[in-house]
């Protein structure tokens, strides 16, 4: 299944700076640009990037060696009030660690408006920019451009200084608004080789050349860390590869329903250092394939060595495992022990933060603290357990071998029937039922010997919802009834999470408002915390607006508030796969009692729809027996991810299903 179109680009060995950049400079705002009311190629656009240019250059000094600096200039047109958000810029930067901290500098930030036919400039003042913490690793520089109106143009420049040269910033050529021109330049000294990887549906143009370059720097003599007073000016001469990547007239990304992460389909460039080749030194290679990536990660102090620590839990585990004889019993005992005793602090990462020993003692830790601890305990019990590196949905799909592709780790136990995947950070997860944030195509299992294996993260087992509902229709259209909903696997985990996060009163209010303003009474729930059992909810309900009365007739959608009445797939074409997260089956058994003095005039006809290759099925049956109607419905999707090639079939399936579910039962007075 070809889900994301990837492409390999060959460089065009021509270089003409005049062609690339002569028309794209800050301060060159025209009256015509300010007068423009709509984007010429997308009249619905709320804003557009007129141009965005990035330039990543290297510098050198005696203290830090080579460092990187990214300079970005941008010019954005605001067409509508809904586009005002584009006048606020948030720039993430790394704050953890001494050698790899980043700095952000803002300059040339100006808003342009047309006032009485003349161009008016308003500059950003220093107090309008500020820094805010995201977490212990990242912060962001935030600024909002002044005096923004419909029709404004905003311009700004920012510089990110970074002492680390391992991974240059990713460059997105595409955005959720149109991009007229996007350019990224990478200037690389001859000592470094970077892997470059592209994703998206458009191929940027590549222009490359090699030039000689010199860097002047100050050299200070010293011994044993003490710098003497003498200093000299030195010059470093080297060959520099200059590569420009250019894309023009990119349409806005449309975030459609059931898209995993729109960034996965953005036209973009990512790079990672793959080799250093310093003079008079052997070549040093870094991540070139998945095996070398995972071996590098396994050797990190906060990863592999943490798996070897066992002393902190041995006594506790010996007591817990006394009565656990089978493999399943051991897994469940250890899994529950970690979940019950170590709470997730909401930080991601495949490297330990506190370390497993401290996390166990203090009963809190990040994802790696928890799941590497879990892996170590499983191994200690005699099971074949290994960590699995994961990129979460919010982080994007790990398409290319690089160390920054992953931001998460889970545990896997090898059994004769396949792998059992575990994540002890989620209260309501069970073996092979992972948090939704983890369901992101595939992960990478790492063994002790450094070998690795791709692990499918997408569920194959169907998660079902079984709804049993009985209701009476009264002559005035009032409906009273009872509902029992039984959920298993992922549906159960999601329901338990919703219930857990709200007080019962708040939960029922949301349930009422989301179901045509019904009134709920006699609510109860079963197996709320017995997570290996189905989650069951029961309640009585009353609804005064579930039927439509016209003359002497009553019109009612037989599924009431469970009716699917909107097709989520409206686009003519779709470039992205449809991501349902997991296969599911929604089943309904509904009994309807019609009021005395009424008879059935019209019933929806039975229907059955099956998609090719067992992708899914819809079945609708209804029978009348006196004043009672019996309804049976099945809506089942058997694949977690549906490729874009199957979109037309899926759209037609939903169209047919919704048309049938929204058909009315017509009751006439007799």
N, C-alpha and C positions, 0 to 999 in steps of 0.2 A: 504493500500500500504506500503510494507516494504521497506523503502528507505535506511536507514542506519542500519547496523547490529550492535546491542548493545549486550553486554554480561555481565553476572554476574560471578565473579570469586570467588572461595573459596580458602582460604589460605592453603598452605602446611606447616604444623607445624614442619618443619625441618629447620635447619640453618647450613650451612657449608661455612664459609667465604673463606676457601681455594679453594673450587670448584668455587666459584663465581668470585674471583678477582685475582687469582694467576698469570694468564698470561696476564693481562690487566693493565700494568703500563707504565707510561711515561718513556722514555729513553731506552726502549727495542726494538730498531729498528734493523732489520737484513738485511744482504745483499740480501737475497732471497726476502724480501718484496720490497726492492728498485729496484730489477731486474724485478719484475712483470710488464708486459706490458699492460695486460688487466685484468679486473675483471673476476674471474673464473666462475661466474654465470651470468654475464651480460657484454658481450663484447662491448656493446654500451655505457657503463658508462663512463662519463668524469672524475669522481672521485668517491670515496667510503669512508664511515666512517668505519674505521677498528674497532674502538671501541669508545663509548661515555658513560661515567659514571657520574652519579649525586648522591650527598649525601646531604640530607637535615637534619641538626642537630639543636638542641636547645641549647641555652646558657642562663645564668641568671646573672643579676647584680641588685644591690639595686635600681639604678636609673630607669632602663627600665623594670625590671621584666624579663620575658622570651622574648627572641628574637630568630630569625631564621637566619641560614647561609646556603646557598646553594653553594656547591663546585662541579665544573664540570671539568672533564678532558676528552680530546678528542685527537684522532689520526686519521688523514685523509690522504688518498693516492690520489695524483693527477695523472690521467692517460693521459689527453689530455689538450691542451691549453684552450679548452672551459671550463675546470674545474678550471681554475685559480681563479675564483670568490670564490671558497671554501677556498682559502688561506686568505680571508678577513672575519673577524668576527665582527658582530654588536650585541651588548648586550644592550637591553633596560633596563632602570631603572627609577624608580619613583622619581620625584624631588619636588613634591608639598607637602606642609604640613610639620610640624616639626617632629612629632612623627613617620611618616611613610616613611620618605626619605630613599632611598637605596644608598649603596656604592658598587662600582665594583672594584675589584683588579685583575690584570693580573700577571701571573707568568709562569715560565717554558715553555715559548714559543720558539720553536726551529724548524728550517727547516733542514731536512736531505736529502743529495744528494749522489749519488754514483759517485765518481771521481777516475778514474784509478783503479777501483776495491776496493777502500777504502771509508769508510763512512765519509762524510764531514758534520760538524754541523755549522749552522749559527743561532745565537741567535737574538731574537727580541730586538731592542734597545728601551729605554724608550720614545724617541722622536717620534717613529713610531706609538704610540697610542695617541688618542685624544678623546675628548668628543664633541658631537654636539647635539644641541637642536632639538627635534622633535616638541614639542608644549609646552605649559605652564605647562603641567603635566609630560611629559616624555622627557628624553634625552637618548642618547646611547653612549656607549663606543665603539670606532672603532679601530681596528688594522689590519694591513696587514702584513702577514709573509714575511720575506726577502728571496731573492735568490730562488724563486720558479720556477721550470722547469717541463717539462713533466717527470714523474717518481718520483718527490719529495714526501716526507712524511712530513707533518707538525703536530706538537703536541703543545698543550697549556693547561693551567689550568686557570680558573677564579673563583672568589668567589663573591657572591652577599650577602651583609649583609642587613638585614631587621628587623626593630623594630616591624613590624606588624606580627602577627601570624595567621591572619584570612584566608588567601588564599596562600598556597605554590605555587610556580611556576608550571605551567603545564609542563609535561614531554612528549615530542614527541619521541616515539621509532622509528618512521619511518620518511623518508625524501624523497626528490626528487632524491637522489642518493642512491645506495644500502647501507644498514647498516648491517655490519657483526655481531656486538654485541652491545646491548644497555642495560644498567642497571641503575635502579634508586633505591636508598635506602632512606627510611623515618624513622627517629628515633624520636618517639613521647613519651614525658613524660606522666605518668598516669593521669595527670590532664586534658588532652585534648582528644577529640574524633573528628575525621575528616570523613566526607563523602568522598568516593572515587568513581569516575565514569570513565568508559572506553568507548572509541569509536574505530571504525575500524573493520578490518576483521581478525585480529590475536589476540589470547589471550596470553598475557605475562604470564610466570610462576611466581608464588608468593611463597615466602619463608618467614616464620615469626617465631620470638621467642621473649620471654620477658627476660630482664636482669635487674639486679640492677645497678644503676648509681649514682654517687656522683658528685656534682659541688661545687668547692671551690669559694667563693666570699668574697669581702671586705665589711664589714658593718660599716658605719659611723653613730655615734649618732648625732642627731640634734633636734631642736625644732623651730617651726614656720618658716620652710624653711632655718634656719641657721644651717650649719654643724659645730659641735664642733671638736676639735682636736683629740678626741679619736677615734680609729678604731680597729676593731677586724676581724679576719679571721673566717668566718662561713662556714658551710658545709650543702648542701641541698641533702638529700638522697631521691631517688624515684625509681619506677619501670619504665623502658623504653621499649616500644614495638618497635622492629626493624623489618622492613618489606623490603624485596628486591623484585623488579619486574624485570624480565629478559626476553629479546626477542632476538632471533638470526636469522641471514640470512633473513632479511626483504628486499623484492624487492623495487626498486625505485618507488615512486608514479608517475604515468603518468598523467599529466594535460591534459585531453581530452577536446574536444570542448563542449561547453554548460555545463560546470561544475560550479556550484554556487561558491564554495570556496573549493579548494582542501584540506584545513585543516580540513574540516568537516569529511573527510574520512581517516584521518591520524590515525594510531594506536597510541593512546595517553592516558595519565592519567591526570585527573583534580581532585583537592581536595578542600574542604572548611570546615572550622571549624563548627561543628554542636553542640558541647557541651563542657562546662568547668565544672570540678568537683574538686574544690579546697578543701583542708582539712578544716573541721569545717564550711563549707559554703554550701548552697543549690546548687543543680545542676542548671546551666543556659544553656538553649537551644537556638540555633540560627536557621538558615534556615534548615528546614527538609522537607518541601513541598512548593508548589508554593504559597499557601495562606500565610504561615508564611514569605516567602521571600518578597512578595509584601506588606504585612503589615509593615514589617521592613522598606522597602523603602519609603512607604507612610508617615511614621513617621519621616523621615529625615527632618531636618530643611530646606534644600534646595529643598524639594519636596512638601509634603502636605501643610505646612503653606503658601507656595507661591500661592497655588490655592485659598486660602481664602482672598487674598489681592484684593480689587476691587476699592478702592478710587482713584487710579491714572488714571483710564480710564472711570469712570462713566459718567462724563459730556460729554466727546467726544462721548461715545456710545449712550447716550440718543438722541443726535442730529442725529447721523447716522441712528438710528433705527426708526425714526419718520414715514417713509414711508414703512417700512418693516413689512408686516402683516403676511405672511405665514412663515412656518418653513424654506422652501428653501430660501426665501428672507433674512431671518435673518442669516442663515449659510453663504450665499454668501457675504453679506455685511460685516460681522465680519471677515470672512476669508480674504477678499480683504483688509480690513483695516489693519490687522496685517501684511500681505505680503507687503503692500505698505509702512508701517511706521517703520518696524523693520527688518533690514537686518541680515542675518546669518553671523557669524564671522568664519565659517568653523570648529568650535569645536563641537564635539559630546558630549553626556552625558545626563543622565536622571536627573541629579541634576543641579539646576540653578548655573550659574557662577556669573553673575552680580546681579541676582535677577530680578524679573519681573518688579518692579517699576523702577529700574535704567535702565534696558534694554529699557523700553518704552520711558523713558526720553532721553536717549542717542541714541536711534534708532538703536541699535545693540545688539546682544546677541548670546548665544550658542543655541543648539537645545532645551534644556529644557526651557530656558528663553522664547523662541518664542512659543513653543507649549503648555507649561503650561499656559502662558498668554492667548493663544487662547482658551484653555479649560475653564479658568476662565470667559472669556468674553461670551462664549457660555452659560455657566451656568447662568450668570447674566441676559441674555436675556430670560431666562425661559426654555431653552432647556435642555434635559437630556444628559449631556456631561461628559465624563470621559477620563483620560489619558490612553494610551496603551503603555506599555513597549515593546521595540523592541531590537533585536540584529541585527545589519546591516550585509549585506553580508560579508563585510571584517572582521567582528568580529566573524563570525561563527554562527551556529544554536544553539539556547538555548535549549539544550537537557535535562539538569538536573536542578533541583531546586537549584539555588544559586544566591547570590546578584550580582556577577560579570558577570552573563550570559548576562545581558543587557547593552547597551551603548547608548540608544536612546529612545526618547519618542515622540509619536504622539497623536492626539486627535480623539475621536470617539463620534459621536452623535447618540443616540438611536432613531430610528423611527419605525413606524408600519411595514415598509418594510425591516427592518434590520438596520445594522450600516452603517453610512457614515463616512469614514476615511479621516482625513485631516492632511496635513503637510504644514505649512505656511512658511517653510524655502526655498521652491523651487519656483522660479519665475513662471514656466510654469505648475505647478501642478494644478489640479482641484479636486473637491470632488470625492473621490474614485479612483483618479489617483495619486498614490504616487510616489515619486522619486524611481528609480530602486534600489538604495542602501537599501531601506526599504523592498523590496519584498524578504523576507527571511522566508518562511514557515508560522510561526505564531507569534503573540505577546500576551501579557498578559494585559487585561483590568483590571484596579483597580477602585473599587467604594469607596465612602466615608466611608462605613461601614467596609472596610477592606477586603471584599470578592473580588474574582477575577474570570475571565473567559478567556479561550483561544479564541483568535480572529484570524481567517484565514486572512493572509495578501496577499495571492496569488490571482490575478485577475481571475475572471471567465468569464467576458464579453470579447468578441472578439474585438481586435483593428485591424482596417482594413487599407489597402493601396489600393486605386483604381487608376490605371494607364490607361490613355487614350492616345494612340500614333498612329499617322499617319505618314507614310514615303514613299518616292518615291525612287526606285532604278533606277539609270541611267545605260546606256549600258557599261560604263567604271567601274562600281562597286561603284561609289560614291553614298552615301545615304544622303538625306536631309529630315528633318521631324520636327514634333512638338510633344511635350509631355505635358500632364497635369497630375499632381499627387496630389491626395487628400488623406490626412491622418487624422485619428481620434484617440482620446484617447492616448494610450501610444505611438503609432507611431507619432502622432502629437507633443507630448511633446518632444520626442527625436529629431525630425526635428527642432522644434523651438530652442531647446538648441544648436544644431549644428550651426544654422544660427546666433544665438545671440553671440556665442563665437568667431566668425570670421568676418572680414570685408567681404563685398560681393565679392570683387575681389578674396580674398583667398578662400572663400567658393566655388565659381564657378571653380576656378582652381582645387580644390580637386575633385569636381564633374566631371570635364572633364577628369582628369587623372584616376579617378576610373571607368570611363565608356569608356574604349578603346580609349582614347585620342580624344574624339569628340571635336568639337568646338561649344560652346554655345553662342547664341545671344537672344535678346528680352526676357531676363529673368524677371519674375515678381513673386511676392508672395502676397497672400491675407490672411487676418486674422492672420497675424503674432503675434499680441498682443491680438486679440479677442479670448481668449483661450477656450471659450465654443463652438466655431465654428470650423469646419474642417480647417486644415492647407492646403492651396493650393499653388502649385508651377507650373508655366508654363514656357516653354522655347522652342526655336527653336534650332535645332542642325544639324551639318554637320559632316559626318564621311567618311574618305577615306580608312579605313582599317576594315570596318564592313562586307565586302563581300570578297569572294575568287574567282578569275577568273582562270579557267583552260580550255584552249582551247576555244571553243565556248560556254562555259557554265559558269553560275554564281551560286555559292553556298552561301547560307546565312542562319544563324540561325534566325528564324523569330522573336524572342524576342530581338534580338540585344544585347545591353549591360545589359538588365535585365535578361539574361539567367543565371540560376543556373548551373554552369558547373563543380563543385567539390562537392563530397559527404563529408560532415563533419564527417561522421561516418564510419571510415575505420577499426577500431579495430574488431578482431574476437569476442572478449568477452568484456563486460563492467560491472564494478562493481558499478559504480556510476549512480545515476539517471541523466536524461537529463533535464536540466533546461532552458527552453525557456523564462523565466521571466513572460510571459503573453501569453494567446491564441491570435492567429493572423490569418488574412485572407488576402492574397495578390491576387488581382484580376487585370487582364489585358484585355483590349479591344484594339486590334491592327488592323489597316487597312493598307494594303501594296499595293502600286501600282507598277506593274512590267513595265520595260521599253518597249517602242515600238520595234517591231522586235524580241521580245522574247515570249516564251510560257512556261507554267509550264510542266516540265518533271516528277518531283517527288514532292509529298507533304507528310509530315508526316501524318500518320494515326491518327484518333481521339483515345483518350485513357481516361480511368477513373479508378482510384484506390481509394478504401476506406479501411481504417484500421478498425480492430475490435473495438467494443464498442464506436464507433463514435470518435475515437482518432484523425482522420484527413482524409482529402480527397484531391485528385488531379484530375482535369478535364482539358482536352486539346481538343479543337475543332477547326478545320480550314475548311473554305469553299472557293471555287474559283468561281468568277463570272466575266467572261471575263478577263480583265487585272487587276482585283482587287481581293485581298485575304483578308478574314476577319478571325481574330484569336481571340479566347476567352480562357483564362486560369484562373484556380483557384487553389491556393495552400493554404490549411487551416489546422492549428493545433489547436485542441480544448482544450488541457490541458497545463497548465503552466509548470507542472513538470511531466515527463514521467518516470515511474519506470524502473529500470534496466531489470526487467523481460520482458518488452516490447521492449527491445533494438533491437532484431533481426528483429521484424516486422517493426520498425521504419527505420532501416538501409535499408531493402529491399524496403520500400516505397520511400526513398530518391534515391535509386539506379534507380528505375523505373522512377521517376520524372525527374531525371537528364538525363537519356538516352533519354527520349522523348523531353525534352527542347533543347537538343543539336543536335537533328536530323536536317538535312539541307533541306531547300527548294532548289530544283535544277531547274534552268531556262535554257532553251536551245534556241539558236538563230534559227529563222525560216526564 
